[in-house]
């Protein structure tokens, strides 16, 4: 009776092989996808840091440029005020 319990046909072995192959393939694919996703997330985080630093550099540069233009505008306004004062005399 015990010898009949473990009797498999070739069809049973082929089905088992197919199921194991599908599960193994899915597991490998899922692991690779997870690694790729991790790498992509890391790359994006590095880009965010890079763009954030560059962004602040641009803000600093534009702030300095804005201050310089304001000084130049004030000098022009002073000159124009002096010119209009001398023209009114």
C-alpha positions as CSV (number, residue, x, y, z in Angstrom):
1,X,0.0,0.0,0.0
2,X,2.8,2.4,0.8
3,X,4.4,1.9,-2.7
4,X,1.2,3.2,-4.4
5,X,1.2,6.5,-2.5
6,X,4.3,7.8,-4.2
7,X,3.7,6.7,-7.8
8,X,3.8,9.6,-10.2
9,X,3.2,9.7,-13.9
10,X,5.4,11.6,-16.3
11,X,2.5,14.0,-16.8
12,X,2.5,14.7,-13.0
13,X,6.3,15.4,-13.0
14,X,6.0,17.7,-16.1
15,X,3.2,19.7,-14.4
16,X,5.2,20.0,-11.2
17,X,8.3,21.0,-13.2
18,X,6.3,23.7,-15.1
19,X,4.8,25.1,-11.9
20,X,8.2,25.2,-10.2
21,X,9.7,26.9,-13.3
22,X,7.0,29.5,-13.4
23,X,7.3,30.3,-9.6
24,X,11.1,30.4,-9.9
25,X,11.0,32.7,-13.0
26,X,8.5,35.0,-11.2
27,X,10.6,35.2,-8.1
28,X,13.8,36.1,-10.1
29,X,11.9,38.7,-12.1
30,X,10.4,40.2,-9.0
31,X,13.8,40.4,-7.3
32,X,15.3,42.0,-10.4
33,X,12.5,44.5,-10.6
34,X,12.9,45.3,-6.9
35,X,16.6,46.0,-7.4
36,X,15.9,48.1,-10.5
37,X,13.3,50.1,-8.5
38,X,15.8,50.6,-5.7
39,X,18.5,51.9,-8.1
40,X,16.0,54.2,-9.8
41,X,14.9,55.6,-6.5
42,X,18.5,56.2,-5.5
43,X,19.3,57.9,-8.8
44,X,16.2,60.1,-8.4
45,X,17.1,61.1,-4.9
46,X,20.6,62.0,-6.0
47,X,19.2,64.1,-8.8
48,X,16.9,65.9,-6.3
49,X,19.9,66.7,-4.1
50,X,21.9,67.9,-7.2
51,X,19.0,70.0,-8.5
52,X,18.3,71.4,-5.0
53,X,21.9,72.5,-4.6
54,X,21.9,74.0,-8.1
55,X,18.6,75.6,-7.5
56,X,19.9,77.4,-4.4
57,X,23.0,78.5,-6.3
58,X,20.7,80.0,-8.9
59,X,18.6,81.7,-6.2
60,X,21.8,83.2,-4.6
61,X,23.1,84.3,-8.0
62,X,19.7,85.9,-8.9
63,X,19.5,87.6,-5.5
64,X,23.0,89.1,-5.9
65,X,22.1,90.2,-9.4
66,X,18.8,91.7,-8.2
67,X,20.7,93.7,-5.5
68,X,23.2,94.9,-8.0
69,X,20.4,96.1,-10.4
70,X,18.6,97.8,-7.5
71,X,21.8,99.8,-6.7
72,X,22.2,100.7,-10.3
73,X,18.6,101.8,-10.4
74,X,19.0,104.0,-7.3
75,X,22.1,105.6,-8.9
76,X,20.1,106.3,-12.0
77,X,17.3,107.8,-10.0
78,X,19.7,110.0,-8.1
79,X,21.3,111.2,-11.3
80,X,17.9,111.9,-12.9
81,X,16.8,113.7,-9.7
82,X,20.0,115.8,-9.9
83,X,19.4,116.4,-13.6
84,X,15.8,117.5,-13.2
85,X,16.8,119.7,-10.2
86,X,19.5,121.4,-12.3
87,X,17.1,121.8,-15.3
88,X,14.4,123.5,-13.1
89,X,17.0,126.1,-12.0
